[in-house]
Amino acid sequence: MRHDDASVLRAGPAPGLGPLPRADVRETHTAVLLFVGDRAYKLKKPVDLGFLDYTTVEARRAACEREVALNRRFAPDVYLGVGEIRVPGAEAPEPLVAMRRMPTERRLSQLVREGAVADDALRAVARLLATRHASAPRTPDVDAQGTRDALSSRWEASFAQVRSLAEGGPVPEGPEEIEQLVRRYLASREQLFAMRIGQGRIVDGHGDLLADDIFCLDDGPRVLDCLEFDDDLRYVDGLDDAAFLAMDLEQLDAPDLAAFFLARYSEYSGDPAPPSLRHHYVAYRAFVRAKVSLIQARQGAPGADLATRRLITTTLRHLRASTVGLTLVGGLPGSGKSTLSGALADRLGVTLLSSDRLRKELAGIPAEQPASAPYCEGLYTPEWTATTYAALLARAATLLSRGESVVLDATWSNTRQREAARHVAERTSADLVALHCRVPDELTAARLEGRAAGPSDADLDVALAMAERESPWAEAVAIDTSGPLEAAVSQALAVVRPHDTGPLVFRRPLMEPD
């Protein structure tokens, strides 16, 4: 056995490494790893899996050299160099990657399984990843992989590979719905991905960030085993790179840690990505891993079938959560629509737009400044109202195309306004939900008579006039807002988010002091 860098090999064992552990052998779908003393050696399998081809010695050697060069970005003192095994009678020596052996008790996945407090470790990993992303070169080739169409091509390639694998045995239910949800999300998000490129978010990253390959040592994390066989698959949105570890933490039954890690990564990288994109990237990573599990299942790996089912379930859950939604919250003055809109937007972590506030913004007056007028007069003429709704929907369309779900607070008493909202939802591939707030007439009167000055100027006379002209709204779900606010919010959430996403809810991160 020979190594290209003998001087590096003479260095001592890895930091934090105690007595030399027993020899061991591990196998992945692309490699065999030998653990001997304080060293680890990786040999590439001579396989052709479609997305990689290691069937020649030359290809395996190139992959080994590439693996060392790329992984030294994240763990420079672990990857020692490329060596080889010489076997009598073999046509050529077999290349391998020589590494320092990491202490298994410091493996992140093991720490998580044992229930160890991992917050500090995940902060360190998030900071390391954000730092490497910040210093990664930005080139046209890298940016090209961040477009909507490039991501779509990667999804489609995985769909095709899973369909091909289905010929060798059963595949868990779900891929058909996954294909539909992915195509719908990507259909109208070209602007979102163009913005990500413009913000410099596309990087030459890690590409395969798993908790099994992260070791939490006293002097900082060592992140191993980046994706080396295809540069295009490693040229990704930095959030996509981080989402792989979030997905893996969720598979370890640690969804809170997954959300914590993504929040810290977003904080350290200064990334304002919408929650829908976080969910989409976690789903993408789960599906990629499901494909790998299917390959392992076909190779006879124990437990691979169960892993595939879990990963398909994770993919679906996050794709459903990534759905971009346009929620109309309507009702007459005094119906509680603005109160419900605000509470609903807060619970969902989405943008709230109000027709009352926008109307006054367009008129150039503060939202709290009174502008009372009789019905259809002043700022409330049909022309002013049409202008307000057009601006409201234009802003909503921009946000929706960027992956931001929106709650629109307005009366929505006119059929033409509702139809315009439906067209916006169709153009932006957003799910449209309409909620109609209702209360008894006597409660409406009591609320309006006791209401303090604010963005809305409607009094009881205006409310009565509007009630006489309100168009039927059969497609809207009636929400009773006469009782406690929480009861109304629960009704609304059951309509807006029928699929429970569980504890892994991604919102924009709050800044956390170190």
Residue pairs with C-beta under 8 A, 6 or more apart in sequence:
1 41
1 83
1 84
1 85
1 86
2 83
2 84
2 86
2 93
3 9
3 80
3 81
3 82
3 83
3 98
4 81
4 82
4 83
5 80
5 81
8 80
8 81
9 39
9 80
9 81
9 98
11 77
11 80
11 100
13 20
13 38
13 100
13 101
14 38
14 77
14 78
14 100
14 101
14 102
14 103
14 217
14 222
15 77
15 217
15 218
15 219
16 103
16 106
16 217
16 218
16 219
17 38
17 100
17 101
17 102
17 103
18 103
20 37
20 38
21 35
21 101
21 104
23 34
23 35
23 36
23 37
24 34
24 35
25 32
25 33
25 34
25 35
26 32
26 33
26 35
27 33
29 45
29 47
29 49
29 292
29 295
29 296
29 299
29 301
30 44
30 45
30 47
30 49
30 52
30 54
30 229
31 42
31 43
31 44
31 45
32 42
32 43
32 45
33 40
33 41
33 42
33 43
34 40
34 41
34 42
34 43
35 41
35 101
37 101
38 100
38 101
39 80
39 98
39 99
39 100
39 101
40 98
40 99
40 100
40 101
40 102
41 83
41 96
41 97
41 98
41 99
42 64
42 67
42 96
42 97
42 99
43 60
43 85
43 94
43 95
43 96
44 54
44 60
44 63
44 64
44 95
44 96
45 54
46 54
46 55
46 56
46 60
47 54
47 55
48 54
48 55
49 295
50 161
50 164
51 157
51 161
51 229
51 230
51 233
52 63
52 229
52 230
53 59
54 60
54 63
57 91
57 92
57 93
57 94
57 95
60 94
60 95
61 82
61 95
63 228
63 229
64 82
64 95
64 96
64 97
65 82
65 95
66 228
66 229
67 79
67 97
67 225
67 226
67 228
68 79
68 80
68 81
68 82
68 97
70 226
70 228
70 234
71 78
71 79
71 224
71 225
71 226
71 228
72 79
73 132
73 226
74 128
74 132
74 206
74 222
74 223
74 224
74 226
75 222
75 223
75 224
77 100
77 222
78 99
78 100
78 102
78 222
78 224
79 97
79 99
80 98
80 99
80 100
81 98
82 95
82 96
82 97
82 98
83 95
83 96
83 97
83 98
84 93
84 94
84 95
84 96
85 93
85 94
85 96
86 93
87 93
87 94
99 224
102 215
102 217
102 222
102 224
103 215
103 217
104 110
106 215
106 216
106 217
107 211
107 212
107 214
107 215
107 216
108 118
108 121
108 125
108 211
108 212
108 214
108 215
108 216
108 221
109 210
109 211
109 212
109 214
109 248
109 252
111 118
111 121
111 216
112 118
112 211
112 249
112 252
112 254
112 257
113 252
118 216
118 254
118 257
119 257
119 260
121 216
121 221
122 257
122 260
122 261
122 264
123 264
123 514
124 216
124 220
124 221
125 214
125 216
125 221
125 223
125 245
125 261
126 242
126 261
126 264
126 265
126 267
126 268
127 264
127 268
128 220
128 221
128 223
129 205
129 206
129 209
129 223
129 238
129 241
129 242
129 265
130 238
130 265
130 268
130 269
131 268
132 205
132 206
133 203
133 205
133 238
133 241
133 269
134 269
136 142
136 203
136 204
136 205
137 204
138 200
138 202
138 203
141 231
141 235
142 202
142 203
142 204
142 235
143 197
143 202
144 150
144 235
145 202
145 232
145 235
145 236
146 193
146 196
146 197
146 201
146 202
146 235
146 236
146 237
147 190
147 193
147 194
147 197
148 186
148 189
148 190
148 192
148 193
148 194
150 232
151 186
151 193
151 284
152 182
152 183
152 186
154 233
154 284
155 182
155 186
155 284
155 287
158 287
158 288
158 291
159 175
159 178
159 179
161 291
162 171
162 175
162 290
162 291
162 294
163 175
165 171
165 291
165 294
165 295
165 298
168 298
169 297
169 298
171 294
171 308
172 308
172 309
172 312
173 312
174 312
174 313
174 315
174 316
175 312
177 316
178 283
178 287
178 312
178 315
178 316
178 319
181 316
181 319
181 320
181 322
181 323
182 283
182 319
184 323
184 429
185 276
185 280
185 319
185 322
185 323
185 324
185 429
187 429
188 400
188 401
188 427
188 428
188 429
188 430
189 401
189 402
189 403
189 429
190 401
191 401
191 402
192 274
192 277
192 401
192 402
192 403
195 402
196 202
196 237
196 273
201 237
201 238
201 239
201 271
201 273
202 235
202 236
202 237
202 238
203 235
203 236
203 237
203 238
203 241
204 231
204 234
204 235
205 226
205 234
205 235
205 236
205 238
205 240
205 241
206 223
206 226
206 227
206 234
206 241
206 244
207 226
207 227
207 233
207 234
207 236
207 241
207 244
208 225
208 226
208 227
208 244
209 223
209 241
209 242
209 244
209 245
209 248
210 225
210 244
210 245
210 248
211 245
211 248
211 249
211 252
212 248
213 223
213 224
213 225
214 221
214 222
214 223
214 224
214 245
215 221
215 222
215 224
226 234
227 233
227 234
228 234
237 281
238 265
238 269
238 271
239 262
239 265
239 266
239 269
239 271
239 273
239 277
239 278
239 281
240 281
240 284
240 285
242 261
242 262
242 265
243 262
243 278
243 281
243 282
243 284
243 285
244 285
245 258
245 261
246 258
246 259
246 261
246 262
246 278
246 282
246 285
246 504
247 258
247 282
247 285
247 286
247 289
247 314
248 285
248 289
249 255
249 257
249 258
249 261
250 258
250 282
250 314
250 504
251 289
251 307
251 310
251 311
251 314
255 502
255 503
255 504
256 503
256 504
258 282
258 504
259 503
259 504
259 505
259 506
262 278
262 506
262 509
263 506
263 507
263 509
263 510
263 512
264 509
264 512
265 271
266 272
266 273
266 508
266 509
267 509
267 511
267 512
272 508
273 403
274 402
274 403
274 404
274 405
275 321
275 349
275 350
275 505
275 506
275 507
275 508
276 321
276 322
276 323
276 324
276 403
276 404
276 405
277 322
277 403
278 506
279 318
279 319
279 321
279 322
279 501
279 506
280 318
280 319
280 322
280 403
282 314
282 318
282 504
282 506
283 314
283 315
283 316
283 317
283 318
283 319
283 322
286 311
286 312
286 314
286 315
286 318
287 311
287 312
287 315
289 307
289 311
290 307
290 308
290 311
290 312
290 315
293 304
293 305
293 307
293 308
293 311
294 304
294 308
296 304
296 307
297 304
297 305
297 308
317 499
317 501
317 502
318 501
318 504
320 499
320 501
321 499
321 501
321 505
323 405
323 431
324 400
324 403
324 404
324 405
324 428
324 429
324 430
324 431
325 350
325 405
325 406
325 430
325 431
325 432
325 433
325 496
326 396
326 400
326 405
326 406
326 408
326 421
326 424
326 425
326 428
326 430
326 431
326 432
326 433
327 344
327 350
327 405
327 406
327 407
327 408
327 432
327 433
327 434
327 435
327 496
328 408
328 410
328 412
328 418
328 421
328 432
328 433
328 434
328 435
328 476
329 337
329 340
329 341
329 344
329 407
329 408
329 409
329 410
329 435
329 437
329 492
330 337
330 410
330 411
330 412
330 413
330 434
330 435
330 436
330 437
330 473
330 476
331 337
331 411
331 412
331 436
331 437
331 438
331 481
332 411
332 413
332 444
332 463
332 466
332 467
332 470
333 411
333 444
333 448
333 456
333 458
333 459
333 462
333 463
333 466
334 439
334 443
334 444
334 445
334 447
334 448
334 451
334 458
334 460
334 463
335 437
335 438
335 439
335 444
335 481
336 437
336 439
336 447
336 481
336 482
336 485
336 488
337 409
337 410
337 411
337 437
337 481
338 354
338 356
338 409
338 455
338 456
339 481
339 485
340 435
340 437
340 479
340 481
340 485
340 488
340 489
340 492
341 352
341 354
341 407
341 408
341 409
342 352
342 409
343 485
343 488
343 489
344 407
344 489
344 492
344 493
344 496
345 351
345 352
345 407
347 489
347 493
348 405
348 407
348 493
348 496
348 497
349 505
349 507
349 508
350 404
350 405
350 406
350 407
351 399
351 404
351 405
351 406
351 407
352 406
352 407
352 409
353 392
353 395
353 396
353 406
353 407
353 408
353 409
354 409
354 410
354 455
355 388
355 389
355 392
355 408
355 409
355 410
355 411
356 367
356 409
356 410
356 454
356 455
356 456
356 457
357 367
357 455
358 388
358 391
358 392
358 395
359 379
359 384
359 385
359 388
360 366
360 367
360 369
360 371
360 379
360 455
361 367
362 387
362 388
362 391
363 371
363 379
363 384
365 371
367 454
367 455
368 453
368 454
368 455
370 453
370 457
371 378
371 379
371 457
372 378
372 457
372 459
373 379
373 380
373 457
374 461
374 462
375 461
375 462
375 465
375 466
376 382
376 465
378 384
379 457
380 457
380 462
389 410
389 417
389 420
390 420
392 408
392 410
393 408
393 420
393 421
393 424
396 406
396 408
396 421
396 424
397 424
397 427
397 428
399 406
400 406
400 424
400 425
400 428
400 430
401 428
405 430
408 421
410 417
411 466
412 418
412 421
412 434
412 436
412 473
412 476
413 466
413 469
413 470
413 471
414 471
415 471
418 434
418 471
418 473
418 475
421 432
422 432
424 430
425 431
425 432
433 477
433 495
433 496
434 473
434 475
434 476
434 477
435 476
435 477
435 479
435 492
435 495
435 496
436 473
436 476
436 477
436 478
436 479
437 479
437 481
437 488
438 478
438 479
438 480
438 481
438 482
439 447
439 480
439 481
439 482
440 482
443 482
444 460
444 463
445 460
448 458
448 459
448 460
448 463
449 460
458 466
477 495
479 488
479 491
479 492
480 487
480 488
480 491
481 488
